[in-house]
């Protein structure tokens, strides 16, 4: 049976060797970083990935924002963190082209951005050959 270890670490300085993992994944995280810091996080993910980097994040849109506001007023109303963070996270989410631009800035190969329901985008690519 495989085991999993959870490591709490700085996204800008992951405590792993270069090429330590086949794939590195970030889920609903990248929107919390400003553009230049998001690039740094992606570069660090690429450093520790042998084959694949995958980012799943929020797609910014009016319907997603209105949905988050509705959830904040109903389902999330008793949780102050989620009630506040949900709508703000949607506002900080990405348009498809913005996520593609981040992938190009860090020179991911075989770069793909896919749209998924509800209001999610996935960026996937490979570290540069020899990376």
Beta strands, then each sheet from edge to edge (+ up, - down):
strand 1: 21-27
strand 2: 49-58
strand 3: 109-116
strand 4: 120-126
sheet 1: 1+ 2+ 4- 3+
end
